[in-house]
Amino acid sequence: MKRPNYFINSVEKVFTVLNTFTNVKPSISLTELAKTSRMTLGTAHRYLLTLKELGYVVQNTEDKKYRVTPKVLSIGFSALRSMDLRTRVLPYMIQMTKERDVNTQCTILEGIEIVYIERVRSSNVINVDLTVGSRLPAYCTATGKAILAFMDNGESCQRIDQMNLLPLTPYTITNRRALLEDLRLTRETSYAISNQELTLGFRNLAVPIFKEGKVEAALGISFPIYRTEANDLESVYAKEILEIAKKVSIE
């Protein structure tokens, strides 16, 4: 793809290096980074040394692998703080967590992962340790499915094609056709479900949040699965988060 004249390739390469570090691979060797980012060893090494000098990466003295430092988070958190979406949705999340004792979360889709921009934890003793900025695969999360189901179909399929559908639990959907069918049902019911696909013992529901006709984010809740087994609460929860999403969406 031809870049415009003003495009600075070195800036692109810096972010290519930083995006190499993921939850799955939080630390990486020079050789791995060069291969993943399609750079020569010398070029990759110079970028790493520069980022190290600036305080964005550090090198482990034992295995010589590199990892990002908390300084990188300052870039993302500055952007998150400026998002009006958080201001719109947070009061409703706090209220629902207080009244229903469920975890509430708001996420956006970045690539093939969801990114938490806000989360309010319930009083459950067993709770997944997720915070603002945490990333998870979109295919096995309710908020990820809610966004994928209501975004442009072509773009949604393109992103799914890039996903490695790994079985994180025995209940995770790992078949592309089954995932597409699940997204179809999500559009039909207006809310997405992740039934122990990410964490055993937890059920997740999520709905899309729209901005000017396009899906902007998703609002989700998670709770111990025994609640829906003992009581018919799923339809109640779904109705409540659908009402919230309608209030915070921008036409």
Stockholm file with secondary structure:
# STOCKHOLM 1.0

chainA/1-251         MKRPNYFINSVEKVFTVLNTFTNVKPSISLTELAKTSRMTLGTAHRYLLTLKELGYVVQNTEDKKYRVTPKVLSIGFSALRSMDLRTRVLPYMIQMTKERDVNTQCTILEGIEIVYIERVRSSNVINVDLTVGSRLPAYCTATGKAILAFMDNGESCQRIDQMNLLPLTPYTITNRRALLEDLRLTRETSYAISNQELTLGFRNLAVPIFKEGKVEAALGISFPIYRTEANDLESVYAKEILEIAKKVSIE
#=GR chainA/1-251 SS CCCCTTCCHHHHHHHHHHHTCCSSCSEECHHHHHHHHTCCHHHHHHHHHHHHHHTSEEECTTTCCEEECTHHHHHHHHHHHTCHHHHHHHHHHHHHHHHHCCEEEEEEEETTEEEEEEEECCSCSSCCCCCTTCEEEGGGSHHHHHHHHHSCHHHHHHHHHTCCCCCSSTTCCCCHHHHHHHHHHHHHHSSEEEESSSSTTEEEEEEEEEETTEEEEEEEEEEETHHHHHSCCHHHHHHHHHHHHHHHCBC
#=GC SS_cons         CCCCTTCCHHHHHHHHHHHTCCSSCSEECHHHHHHHHTCCHHHHHHHHHHHHHHTSEEECTTTCCEEECTHHHHHHHHHHHTCHHHHHHHHHHHHHHHHHCCEEEEEEEETTEEEEEEEECCSCSSCCCCCTTCEEEGGGSHHHHHHHHHSCHHHHHHHHHTCCCCCSSTTCCCCHHHHHHHHHHHHHHSSEEEESSSSTTEEEEEEEEEETTEEEEEEEEEEETHHHHHSCCHHHHHHHHHHHHHHHCBC
//
